[in-house]
């Protein structure tokens, strides 16, 4: 797998956005890219272009994904450093919303709202969206944050100066500064595993198969099958980041 930096300039990135839909991805019964509307034109050719699917209806909040991510990638054990985590959304009868993620969901969840006050409750796994128009790559002053040809957003810690511009620019809260290295850390889609033909750790461990990983350029991939057979959306579509993290059953309360 190539980890070379994309040769597209920022200007080229925006020129490629011939399909402007505010970042909304809609799954339908059409062929993959006739039915999927991106805020940027998908790359042509046979190159892999990775994306992610999450079925909220299947997530049970076990936190195994967050735990596997920490162990696989040597993420600091402190409860506020995560590459992947799970949030519990509880919608109360009075319309208020409570969002909880104790230790990223690794230790599971205990409902803190009385049953009689709950309208509905569900779990939402979160991680880097690996956006095709990622704000983090645009603000990095030294080019440490970049996108591979396969669509994976990475950080080269040899170049990162720890300025935190990308941390502030990420609208999904998916970056942190490593407490020991002083450089930015984030989800890499376990690129070291992909190079061996394995799935990312959080996908492989999921007991309910709520996480789907695949090649958006492959019409027969599990991810494209998932997108064609569900009504999928992205978080914060108005930001036009061309997120490649698609959720089934995404509730409007999720931010």
N, C-alpha and C positions, 0 to 999 in steps of 0.2 A: 504493500500500500504506500502511495506517495504521501509524503509529509511536506512536500515543497509548497511554498507560498504561492497563492493565486497570482497570476500575472495581470489580472484585471485591475485597472486603476479605478479610483472612486468615481470618476466621470463615466467610465465604461459601465460601471455597476448600475448607474442610474439610467444610462442609455438603453440598457438591456430591459428595462421595465416597460415593456410594450403592453402588458396586460395590467392595467391599474384598477384594482378592486378593493383598495383599502386593506389589503392583507388578508382578506377573508378567503378561506378555503372551503369549498363546498363539495361534498361527496355526492355522486349521482350514479346512474346506471350507464353513463357514457364510457368511452375508453378513457384511460387514466388522465391524459393531459387535455382531452377535450372536455372532460367533466370537472377537472380540478382547476380552479382559477387561482393563480398565484399573483403576487404583486411584482413578480419578476419572471421573465421568460426562463423556463427550465433549460439547462444546458443541452445542446444537441449531441448526438453521437452515442457511443456505447459505454462511455465512462459511468461508473457507479455514482449515484447521487443519493446519499443516505437521508432518510427521514425517520420519524418516530410516530407511533400511534399509541394512545392510551385509552382504554375502555373504562370509564369511571364506573359503569354499572358492575364491573367485575372486581374492582379494587376492594379488598376487605380490611385495609389498613393494618396489615401485619407488620409493616416496616422492614421486611426482609430485604427489600431493594436498597433502602438507605444503608442498612447494616453491611450488605455485600459490597456496596460502593466504597464505604469507608475502609473495609478490610482489603479490598482489591487494589485500591489506589493510595493507600497509606495517608488517608485524609486525617488531619488532627482529631483526636478523640474528644476534645472539648465540645460541648453541646451546641455550639454556634458556628461550626465549620461543616459545611455540607456541599457536596456536588449534586446529590440527589436526596430528596426528602419527601415526606407525605404530610399533607394538611387535612385536618378534619373540619368540614364546614357544617355548622348547625344553624338551621333557619328556625327561629322561634315563631310561635303563634302570633306574637305582636309585630312580626316583620323584621325584628333586629337579627343581626347575623353575628355568630361567634366563630372565630377561626382559631384553631389550636394546632400546635405541632411540637409537643414536648419531645425534646431530643431528636427532632426530625422524624418522629414516629418510630424510631428504632425499637423502643420499649413497648410499643403498642399504645392503645388509647383507652382512657377511662372517661366515659361521657360525664361531663360536669353539669349538664343541664337536665333538670328533672324531666322524665318522659312526658308528663302531662303538658309541658311547655314547648315540646318539640313539634314543629310542623314537618320538617324532614332533615335528615343528616346524611352526609356522604363524604367519601375520602377522595382527595385529589393528589396524585403523585406529581411532583414537579422536578424539573431539571433544566439544563441549558436547552433552549429552543433551536440552537444551531441555525439561526436565521440566515436567509440568503442575502438579506440587506441589513446585516447586523450593525447596530449603532456602536457596539464596542470596537469593531475593527475600524470604524470611521474616525473615532476620536483618539486612538492610540498615536501618540506623537513620535514613536520610534519604530513602528511597524512590528511590535512584538506580538500583537494579536492579529491573526490571519486566518483565512479559510483555505482548506485544502481543496484540490479539484473534486474530491468526493463530497464536498459540502460540510466538512467537519470544522468547526471553529476551535482553534487551538491558541495557546499562549506559549511563545518561546521564552523560557525563563532566562535564557542567556542574554536576551535583549531587554526584557522587562525591567523598568526602573522603579516600579512600585508607586507610580504617580497617582493611581486610583481613578484616573479619568474613566477607564472602561467600567470600573465598578459602579460609578455614578451613572454612566450612560445606559447600562443594562436595565431595561424596564421590568425584568422578571426576577431580579435579585439573585442571580445565579453565579455571582463571582465574590470572592473574598481574597484578602491578602494573607498569604501563608505566614503564620506567626514566627516561624523560624527562618524561612528563606527570604521573607520580605518582598516576594514577588507575587503576582496575581495567580490564583489557582481556580480551576473550574472543571466541569465535565469535559472529558475528551472522547466520549462514547467508547471508552476502553479501546482506543486505537491499537494498543499493543495486543489485545485479544483478536481484534478484527484481522490483523496481519497474520494470525495463525488460523483463521477460518472459524473463530469462535464468536459468539454473541457477546455484547457488553454484559458485565456481571449482573447488573440490576434486572436485565431482561431474562437471563438464564435462570435466575433464582425465583422469579415470580410464580407462586403456586397456582394462581388462577388464570395465568396467561393474559393478564390485563395489559401487559406491555407488548407492543408489536414493533419490531425493528426490521427495516428492509431498504431495498433499493427503489427509489421512486422512478428510476429510468427503466425498471424491469416490469413490464405489464403483468407478469405472472408472480410477482413477489407477494409475500404474505401481507405486506403493508398496503400495496395497491388493492388487494382483495378486501382488506379491512376498510379502506377508504371508499371503495365502490359499494359496499354493503352496509354502510352506516352514514348517518348525517353528522359529519365531523366539522368542528370549528377550532379556531386557535384562540389563545388568550390575548386580549387587547388588540383586536384586529385593526382598530383605528390608528395604531402607531405605524402601520405599513412597514413592518420589519421583515415581511415574507418568512414568518416563522415556519419551521418544518416539524413542529411538534403538534400533532393533531389529536384532539380529544373527541371521543364519542360521549354523548349525554352531558355535554358541558353546560352547566347552569350559569345563567347571567350573573349570579352573585360572585362567581369566581374571578378574582383579580390577580 
